[in-house]
Amino acid sequence: MPELPEVEALREFLTDHLVGREIERVLPVAISVLKTYDPPPGALEGRTVTAVERHGKFLDIDAEGTHLVTHLARAGWLRWHDSVPDGMPRPGKGPLALRATLTTGEAFDLTEAGTQKRLAVYVTEAPLELPGIARLGPDPLAPDFDEQRFAGLLAGERRQIKGALRDQSLIAGVGNAYSDEILHAARMSPFRLTSSLTEEEVHGLHVALLATLTEAVERSRGVAAGRLKAEKKSGLRVHGRTGEPCPVCGDTIREVSFADSSLQYCPTCQTGGKLLADRRMSRLLK
């Protein structure tokens, strides 16, 4: 799933490639992808892109006040074309969900792999009023996201820190992968309760949060859209690396599996050597 660093990199890429260009056509290919009907996608046609913004994991293309907003969900992605692909897209065939072409002859596609179709596209004149964006918590890379603000957010919580970091209404943009990376950097168990954290631990977690996301954004900066997925994977130290040695201590990275996701952690770095039970109602093995 694209998270804050990848969506930020896409925002920068599209700022360079879209701003100042006129949209020629917007063609939804998958019926399920479009979540709004007024204004229609055709309202974007003939308009010039004036800005590209990011709201958490949402990407927002502003065309003179009419916005094409997308959430790439778990398996969505954006593909850039220097020239429009030949042939008309065929609904129901392949991963293509939406194609936008420019009067300059370029185009971009929104695609989604797999059978679970969760990629969402909105055409709106008020992006901040979309339910998914309106509920977002603060952006962790915003200048005012200091330690005091972070501590205040956690103070009202009593749940596992892994779930708190992934809660978009608490902190915008962090998902499954980067929450694993942040907790590894902070040397903290994903099952620690937020209410049990000391001031020193909150400080360390805040430092790890900012450092992990900032480093990921810097790694992705300037990378072409088509290579961002590979760049993300290459920079992860624990997430998706079950069975590999921890790059810090050399212990074997372990996994806890859930119904539709999993987390990875290092026992030595994060849980005092204890293994977390690999079942849905996970708890420390005794």
C-alpha positions as CSV (number, residue, x, y, z in Angstrom):
1,M,0.0,0.0,0.0
2,P,1.4,3.4,-0.9
3,E,1.9,5.4,2.3
4,L,2.9,9.0,3.1
5,P,6.5,8.9,1.6
6,E,5.3,7.3,-1.7
7,V,2.3,9.6,-2.1
8,E,4.5,12.6,-1.3
9,A,6.9,11.4,-4.0
10,L,4.0,11.1,-6.5
11,R,2.9,14.6,-5.5
12,E,6.3,16.0,-6.4
13,F,6.5,13.9,-9.6
14,L,3.1,15.1,-10.7
15,T,3.9,18.7,-9.8
16,D,6.7,18.6,-12.2
17,H,4.8,16.7,-14.9
18,L,1.2,18.1,-14.6
19,V,1.2,21.7,-13.4
20,G,0.6,24.0,-16.3
21,R,-0.7,21.3,-18.6
22,E,-4.3,21.1,-19.8
23,I,-6.4,18.0,-19.2
24,E,-7.8,16.7,-22.5
25,R,-9.9,13.7,-21.2
26,V,-10.7,11.8,-18.1
27,L,-12.0,8.3,-18.7
28,P,-13.1,6.0,-15.8
29,V,-12.6,2.5,-17.0
30,A,-13.7,0.5,-13.9
31,I,-17.2,1.5,-12.7
32,S,-16.3,0.9,-9.1
33,V,-13.5,3.5,-9.0
34,L,-15.6,6.7,-9.2
35,K,-17.1,7.6,-5.8
36,T,-18.7,10.9,-6.8
37,Y,-21.0,11.9,-9.6
38,D,-21.4,15.7,-9.3
39,P,-19.4,17.2,-10.9
40,P,-18.8,14.5,-13.5
41,P,-15.2,13.6,-14.6
42,G,-15.8,15.6,-17.8
43,A,-15.7,18.8,-15.7
44,L,-11.9,18.4,-15.5
45,E,-11.6,18.4,-19.3
46,G,-10.3,21.6,-20.8
47,R,-8.9,22.8,-17.4
48,T,-5.3,23.4,-16.6
49,V,-3.7,21.7,-13.6
50,T,-2.7,24.5,-11.2
51,A,-1.4,22.4,-8.2
52,V,-0.9,18.9,-6.8
53,E,-1.4,18.4,-3.1
54,R,-1.3,15.5,-0.6
55,H,-3.7,14.9,2.3
56,G,-2.3,11.9,4.3
57,K,-2.4,9.1,1.7
58,F,-4.8,11.1,-0.6
59,L,-3.4,12.6,-3.8
60,D,-5.2,15.8,-4.9
61,I,-4.8,17.2,-8.5
62,D,-6.3,20.7,-8.7
63,A,-7.4,21.8,-12.1
64,E,-8.5,25.4,-11.7
65,G,-10.7,24.6,-8.7
66,T,-12.0,21.3,-9.8
67,H,-10.1,18.5,-8.1
68,L,-9.3,14.9,-9.1
69,V,-8.7,13.2,-5.7
70,T,-7.6,9.6,-5.4
71,H,-6.8,7.2,-2.6
72,L,-4.7,4.3,-4.0
73,A,-5.7,1.9,-1.2
74,R,-3.8,-1.4,-0.9
75,A,-3.1,-2.3,-4.5
76,G,-3.5,0.9,-6.4
77,W,-0.8,2.8,-8.3
78,L,-0.3,5.6,-10.8
79,R,1.5,5.0,-14.1
80,W,2.8,7.8,-16.2
81,H,3.0,7.7,-20.0
82,D,5.1,10.1,-22.1
83,S,2.6,9.3,-24.9
84,V,-0.9,8.0,-24.8
85,P,-1.0,4.2,-25.2
86,D,-2.6,2.9,-28.4
87,G,-6.1,1.6,-28.4
88,M,-9.2,2.3,-26.3
89,P,-9.1,1.0,-22.8
90,R,-11.5,-2.0,-22.3
91,P,-13.6,-2.0,-19.1
92,G,-13.1,-5.1,-17.0
93,K,-9.9,-6.1,-18.8
94,G,-6.7,-5.8,-16.7
95,P,-5.8,-3.5,-13.8
96,L,-6.6,-0.1,-15.5
97,A,-9.2,1.8,-13.5
98,L,-8.9,5.4,-14.9
99,R,-7.0,7.1,-17.7
100,A,-6.4,10.9,-17.9
101,T,-4.8,12.3,-21.1
102,L,-3.3,15.7,-21.6
103,T,-3.3,18.0,-24.6
104,T,0.5,17.7,-24.7
105,G,0.1,14.0,-25.7
106,E,1.0,12.6,-22.3
107,A,-1.2,10.6,-20.0
108,F,-1.4,8.9,-16.6
109,D,-3.3,5.8,-15.5
110,L,-4.7,4.8,-12.1
111,T,-4.4,1.0,-11.8
112,E,-5.3,-1.6,-9.2
113,A,-4.1,-5.2,-9.0
114,G,-6.0,-8.1,-7.5
115,T,-9.6,-8.8,-7.1
116,Q,-10.4,-6.5,-4.1
117,K,-11.3,-3.2,-5.7
118,R,-10.7,-0.4,-3.2
119,L,-9.0,2.3,-5.2
120,A,-11.2,5.4,-5.0
121,V,-11.4,8.5,-7.2
122,Y,-13.4,11.6,-6.4
123,V,-14.1,14.7,-8.6
124,T,-15.0,17.5,-6.3
125,E,-14.7,21.3,-5.8
126,A,-14.2,20.8,-2.0
127,P,-11.6,18.2,-1.4
128,L,-11.3,19.0,2.3
129,E,-14.9,18.1,2.8
130,L,-14.5,14.5,1.5
131,P,-15.2,12.2,4.5
132,G,-11.9,10.4,4.2
133,I,-9.9,13.7,4.2
134,A,-12.1,15.5,6.7
135,R,-11.4,12.9,9.4
136,L,-7.6,12.9,9.0
137,G,-5.4,13.7,11.9
138,P,-2.4,16.0,11.6
139,D,0.3,15.3,9.1
140,P,3.5,14.1,10.9
141,L,5.7,16.1,8.5
142,A,4.0,19.4,9.1
143,P,6.1,22.0,10.8
144,D,3.9,22.1,13.9
145,F,3.9,18.4,14.5
146,D,6.3,18.7,17.5
147,E,6.8,16.3,20.4
148,Q,4.3,18.2,22.6
149,R,1.6,17.7,20.0
150,F,2.5,14.1,19.5
151,A,2.4,13.4,23.2
152,G,-1.0,15.1,23.4
153,L,-2.4,12.8,20.7
154,L,-1.2,9.7,22.5
155,A,-2.4,10.9,25.9
156,G,-6.0,10.3,24.9
157,E,-5.4,6.8,23.7
158,R,-5.4,3.4,25.5
159,R,-4.6,0.8,22.8
160,Q,-1.6,-0.9,21.2
161,I,0.8,1.6,19.7
162,K,0.9,-0.2,16.3
163,G,-2.8,0.4,15.9
164,A,-2.5,4.0,17.1
165,L,0.2,4.8,14.5
166,R,-2.0,3.4,11.7
167,D,-5.1,5.3,12.7
168,Q,-5.6,8.0,10.1
169,S,-7.8,10.0,12.3
170,L,-5.0,10.2,14.8
171,I,-1.9,10.7,12.5
172,A,-2.3,11.0,8.8
173,G,-0.3,8.9,6.3
174,V,1.3,6.1,8.3
175,G,0.3,2.5,7.3
176,N,1.3,-1.0,8.0
177,A,4.8,-0.9,6.6
178,Y,6.1,2.3,8.1
179,S,4.5,1.7,11.5
180,D,6.7,-1.5,11.6
181,E,9.7,0.6,10.6
182,I,9.0,3.3,13.1
183,L,8.6,0.9,16.0
184,H,11.8,-1.0,15.1
185,A,13.7,2.3,15.0
186,A,12.2,3.2,18.4
187,R,13.0,-0.3,19.8
188,M,9.4,-0.7,20.9
189,S,7.0,-3.7,20.9
190,P,4.0,-3.2,18.5
191,F,1.8,-4.4,21.4
192,R,2.9,-1.8,23.9
193,L,-0.1,0.2,25.2
194,T,0.0,3.9,24.5
195,S,-1.0,4.6,28.1
196,S,2.1,2.8,29.4
197,L,4.6,4.9,27.5
198,T,7.0,7.1,29.6
199,E,8.0,10.6,28.6
200,E,11.3,9.2,27.4
201,E,9.7,6.6,25.3
202,V,7.3,9.2,23.7
203,H,10.3,11.3,22.9
204,G,12.1,8.3,21.3
205,L,9.0,7.3,19.3
206,H,8.5,10.9,18.0
207,V,12.2,11.0,16.9
208,A,11.8,7.6,15.2
209,L,8.5,8.7,13.5
210,L,10.0,11.8,12.0
211,A,13.3,10.2,11.0
212,T,11.8,7.2,9.4
213,L,9.3,9.2,7.3
214,T,11.8,11.9,6.4
215,E,14.4,9.4,5.3
216,A,11.8,7.5,3.2
217,V,10.7,10.8,1.5
218,E,14.3,11.7,0.7
219,R,15.0,8.2,-0.7
220,S,11.9,8.5,-3.0
221,R,12.6,12.1,-4.1
222,G,13.4,12.3,-7.8
223,V,12.5,8.6,-8.4
224,A,10.2,8.0,-11.4
225,A,6.7,7.0,-10.5
226,G,7.2,3.5,-11.9
227,R,10.1,2.8,-9.6
228,L,8.7,4.0,-6.4
229,K,7.4,0.6,-5.2
230,A,10.8,-1.0,-5.6
231,E,12.4,1.9,-3.9
232,K,10.1,1.6,-0.9
233,K,10.7,-2.1,-0.5
234,S,14.5,-1.7,-0.8
235,G,14.5,0.8,2.1
236,L,12.5,-1.3,4.6
237,R,14.5,-2.9,7.4
238,V,11.9,-5.2,9.0
239,H,8.6,-5.0,7.2
240,G,8.2,-7.7,4.7
241,R,11.5,-9.3,5.7
242,T,10.3,-12.3,7.8
243,G,13.1,-14.8,8.4
244,E,15.9,-12.4,7.4
245,P,18.5,-11.1,9.9
246,C,17.8,-7.8,11.6
247,P,20.1,-5.2,10.2
248,V,20.8,-3.8,13.7
249,C,21.4,-6.9,15.9
250,G,21.3,-9.9,13.5
251,D,18.4,-11.7,15.2
252,T,15.8,-13.3,13.0
253,I,12.9,-11.0,12.0
254,R,9.6,-12.5,13.1
255,E,6.0,-12.1,12.0
256,V,2.5,-11.9,13.5
257,S,-0.3,-12.7,11.0
258,F,-3.8,-11.4,11.1
259,A,-6.8,-12.0,8.9
260,D,-5.8,-9.6,6.1
261,S,-2.4,-8.3,7.1
262,S,0.8,-9.0,9.1
263,L,3.4,-7.2,11.0
264,Q,7.1,-7.8,11.4
265,Y,9.4,-7.1,14.3
266,C,12.8,-8.0,15.8
267,P,12.6,-9.8,19.2
268,T,16.0,-8.6,20.4
269,C,15.5,-5.0,19.4
270,Q,11.8,-4.7,20.4
271,T,10.5,-7.2,22.8
272,G,13.4,-8.2,25.1
273,G,13.8,-11.4,23.2
274,K,10.3,-12.6,23.7
275,L,8.3,-13.9,20.7
276,L,4.8,-12.5,20.0
277,A,2.1,-15.2,19.5
278,D,1.3,-15.5,15.8
279,R,-2.5,-15.6,16.0
280,R,-5.2,-13.1,15.6
281,M,-5.6,-12.3,19.3
282,S,-1.8,-11.9,19.7
283,R,-0.2,-11.6,23.1
284,L,3.3,-12.3,24.5
285,L,4.1,-15.9,24.8
286,K,4.8,-16.9,28.4
